[in-house]
Amino acid sequence: MNLRNKQIINQSESLANPWLKSPQERIDCFKREAIQLIQSPEYFTMSLDAILLADFIQLPQKRHFRYMDFCSGHGVIPLLLSARTDEPLVGVEIQPALVDMARRSIGLNGLDQQIKIIESDLLELPLVDWQGMDVISCNPPFFVVDHSNAIHHLDSHALARHEIALTLDQWIRQASRMLKTKGKLFFVHRPDRLDDIIEVLLRYHFSLNRLKFIYPKQGQLANMILVEAIYYGGRQGVKVEPPLVVHQADNSYTPEMMAIYYG
């Protein structure tokens, strides 16, 4: 569900722009946060799930909290969150081309002193440096790879969408090793994986705190869920928030969706 609505995103196509490295790259502008993002269709482009996850994340009110974004891609979630905090924000991404675009986006927005993107396999991060996190977010690969959907062409899109380099169990386990007690995990996923998600969260001592279902249109099945879980959070009960419907019948965005872009 890539965002191509010209009313929402203005694209700069100038090949003379010094921040762009190839004719395929473009700069997209997110108006509410006044953030510019470098992307290329050669790789996967940022989609609606990242925008919704950034809006769903609740950052601590205290000063000096620690935050990390797993599977950071173009760095869009730390970039969007930078409009809401002055605290340092860290993203981790395994694909070098995406790391490069993310770092250029950070420079383009003048956020080099606030946002850092680490090029690394998430599972190889030295835990001694990254334990005690207050908040972790993740826009992970959604799809299990099995005989019914074998991946024949391994590329950026496949790595982003399928559990090739990182499984649900692996990244939630890694979050459990890095979060402090009562630390929060925010992520987006698919409703048809909810059974798996709950099982893995419980395995690693998380309690569900908030759920929000996302519907493409009124009357259609939900195609995304937003999840907040707390590490060793105890039995607090799950708060299911009002659903979000993305599109109206004429395919324009709903007022709720427009508010996420424009505030």
VOGU-3710 file (C-alpha; in Angstrom, 3 decimals, decimal comma):
1> mnlrnkqiin> 0,000/0,000/0,000  2,600/2,582/-1,113  1,659/6,228/-0,666  1,344/7,944/-4,035  -1,381/10,487/-3,261  -0,092/13,816/-4,617  -2,206/15,689/-2,057  -0,215/14,120/0,736  3,322/13,832/-0,592  5,150/16,300/-2,828
11> qseslanpwl> 7,941/14,681/-4,851  11,148/16,472/-5,807  12,430/15,022/-9,069  15,407/17,306/-9,580  18,425/15,264/-10,641  20,594/18,244/-9,683  19,740/17,769/-6,010  23,030/16,975/-4,241  21,317/14,608/-1,804  20,265/12,205/-4,575
21> kspqeridcf> 22,632/9,596/-5,978  20,660/8,104/-8,887  17,890/9,108/-11,324  15,560/6,640/-9,570  15,819/8,387/-6,217  13,303/10,989/-5,115  12,593/13,142/-2,086  9,162/12,824/-0,473  7,915/15,459/1,956  5,642/14,665/4,910
31> kreaiqliqs> 3,817/17,873/5,668  2,726/17,399/9,294  6,271/16,843/10,548  7,990/18,795/7,711  10,229/15,762/7,182  11,886/14,921/3,858  12,652/11,290/2,980  14,935/9,961/0,247  13,518/6,837/-1,446  14,011/4,789/-4,588
41> peyftmslda> 11,654/2,330/-6,315  14,727/0,189/-6,978  14,194/-0,833/-3,366  10,918/-1,015/-1,482  9,438/2,398/-0,766  7,975/3,471/2,538  4,356/2,405/2,957  1,354/3,241/5,074  2,249/0,835/7,871  5,288/2,918/8,853
51> illadfiqlp> 3,220/6,122/9,008  0,580/4,458/11,177  3,153/2,883/13,478  4,920/6,217/14,036  1,574/7,797/14,933  0,728/4,903/17,320  4,003/5,040/19,274  3,809/6,745/22,653  7,173/8,107/23,748  7,987/8,525/27,459
61> qkrhfrymdf> 7,304/11,917/29,013  10,520/11,780/31,009  13,809/13,136/29,755  16,747/10,969/28,779  14,866/7,886/27,622  16,454/5,331/25,269  14,770/4,409/21,984  15,585/2,027/19,128  13,812/1,189/15,874  14,335/-2,361/14,557
71> csghgvipll> 14,194/-3,012/10,775  14,485/0,725/10,247  14,611/0,720/6,443  14,767/4,318/5,185  14,711/5,576/8,780  11,209/6,980/8,382  9,983/6,138/11,900  12,877/7,850/13,767  12,579/10,770/11,332  8,872/11,207/12,067
81> lsartdeplv> 9,365/10,773/15,822  12,046/13,483/15,830  9,233/16,046/15,550  7,986/14,911/18,991  11,183/14,689/21,028  14,717/16,043/21,287  16,042/12,764/22,720  18,475/10,608/20,694  16,831/8,113/18,329  18,561/5,014/16,954
91> gveiqpalvd> 17,583/2,782/14,041  19,018/-0,586/12,983  18,942/-1,765/9,364  20,690/-4,684/7,656  20,502/-3,519/4,007  23,396/-1,167/3,109  21,518/0,727/0,368  18,674/1,555/2,768  21,137/2,603/5,465  22,771/4,959/2,977
101> marrsiglng> 19,442/6,548/2,000  18,406/6,819/5,649  21,630/8,569/6,614  21,281/11,010/3,715  17,677/11,723/4,764  18,891/12,433/8,283  21,475/14,870/6,915  18,919/16,466/4,585  16,696/17,202/7,591  19,574/18,476/9,725
111> ldqqikiies> 19,107/15,714/12,295  22,633/14,243/12,374  23,004/15,080/16,067  19,738/13,352/17,044  19,282/10,277/14,819  21,784/7,465/14,272  21,315/4,538/11,872  23,366/1,416/12,600  24,129/-0,933/9,705  23,914/-4,366/11,306
121> dllelplvdw> 22,143/-7,659/11,515  19,819/-7,052/14,450  20,791/-10,365/16,010  24,482/-9,406/16,003  24,153/-6,169/17,967  26,381/-6,207/21,075  23,820/-6,385/23,857  26,185/-4,871/26,397  25,825/-1,561/24,511  22,072/-1,656/24,001
131> qgmdviscnp> 20,438/-3,071/27,109  18,083/-0,979/29,221  16,034/0,484/26,368  12,813/2,290/27,302  11,108/1,929/23,907  11,642/-0,314/20,894  9,622/-0,120/17,693  9,580/-2,493/14,735  8,023/-2,638/11,277  9,041/-6,250/10,664
141> pffvvdhsna> 8,769/-8,723/7,797  5,193/-10,044/7,898  5,194/-13,276/5,914  6,473/-16,715/6,921  8,511/-18,431/4,212  7,397/-22,015/3,561  6,753/-24,347/0,636  3,639/-22,406/-0,367  5,430/-19,087/-0,881  9,067/-19,979/-1,534
151> ihhldshala> 11,223/-16,963/-2,424  12,916/-17,456/-5,809  14,364/-13,955/-6,203  16,064/-12,584/-3,103  15,975/-8,781/-3,214  15,241/-5,787/-1,009  11,482/-6,262/-1,326  11,676/-9,935/-0,324  13,848/-9,190/2,722  11,478/-6,447/3,863
161> rheialtldq> 8,283/-8,497/3,485  9,291/-12,099/4,277  10,914/-13,691/7,324  14,135/-14,545/5,485  16,781/-12,813/7,600  14,631/-12,324/10,718  11,655/-14,200/12,172  8,926/-13,039/14,528  10,428/-15,118/17,324  13,922/-13,730/16,754
171> wirqasrmlk> 13,131/-10,012/16,825  10,746/-10,249/19,786  13,331/-12,288/21,680  15,945/-9,637/20,867  13,592/-6,910/22,115  13,152/-8,821/25,388  16,929/-8,864/25,849  17,278/-5,135/25,247  14,274/-3,566/26,985  14,313/-2,661/30,658
181> tkgklffvhr> 11,542/-4,009/32,896  8,304/-2,194/31,992  9,904/-1,097/28,722  7,530/-0,857/25,759  7,521/-2,570/22,380  5,499/-1,052/19,522  5,015/-2,771/16,179  2,762/-3,240/13,173  1,776/-6,629/11,774  -0,975/-8,571/10,046
191> pdrlddiiev> -4,149/-9,714/11,840  -3,775/-13,266/10,499  -0,571/-13,594/12,553  -2,225/-12,547/15,829  -2,154/-16,071/17,278  1,590/-16,308/16,602  2,187/-12,809/17,941  0,452/-13,487/21,269  2,238/-16,821/21,674  5,678/-15,301/21,090
201> llryhfslnr> 5,026/-12,252/23,260  4,034/-14,469/26,185  7,057/-16,705/25,609  9,356/-13,729/26,171  7,454/-12,220/29,113  5,543/-9,461/27,348  1,975/-8,491/28,164  -0,285/-6,975/25,538  -1,247/-3,424/26,458  -2,886/-1,867/23,358
211> lkfiypkqgq> -4,261/-3,136/20,037  -5,587/-1,126/17,102  -7,060/-2,694/13,972  -6,643/-0,965/10,596  -9,247/-1,430/7,846  -8,669/-0,457/4,193  -12,364/0,497/3,783  -15,579/0,312/5,768  -17,016/-3,204/5,588  -13,726/-4,848/4,609
221> lanmilveai> -11,569/-7,098/6,775  -8,737/-5,566/8,786  -5,380/-5,825/7,011  -3,097/-4,420/9,723  -2,806/-4,339/13,490  -0,831/-1,972/15,679  0,462/-3,510/18,907  1,884/-2,147/22,153  3,374/-4,700/24,552  5,139/-4,207/27,886
231> yyggrqgvkv> 8,118/-6,284/29,001  7,225/-7,846/32,366  4,162/-5,621/32,359  2,020/-7,860/34,536  -1,693/-8,436/34,010  -3,046/-5,014/33,132  -5,653/-6,039/30,576  -5,618/-5,254/26,871  -7,033/-1,965/25,599  -8,513/-2,377/22,106
241> epplvvhqad> -8,620/1,087/20,583  -11,257/2,291/18,126  -10,466/1,003/14,623  -9,024/3,172/11,878  -10,559/3,071/8,396  -8,071/4,316/5,787  -10,148/4,977/2,651  -13,627/6,242/1,925  -15,795/4,629/-0,751  -14,339/6,945/-3,423
251> nsytpemmai> -10,777/5,876/-2,442  -9,955/9,241/-0,855  -8,542/9,190/2,664  -10,926/9,337/5,618  -10,828/12,403/7,900  -9,080/10,268/10,563  -6,391/9,293/8,071  -5,960/12,862/6,885  -5,499/13,943/10,510  -2,535/11,576/10,824
261> yyg> -0,836/13,397/7,938  -1,803/16,962/8,723  -2,464/16,916/12,475
//
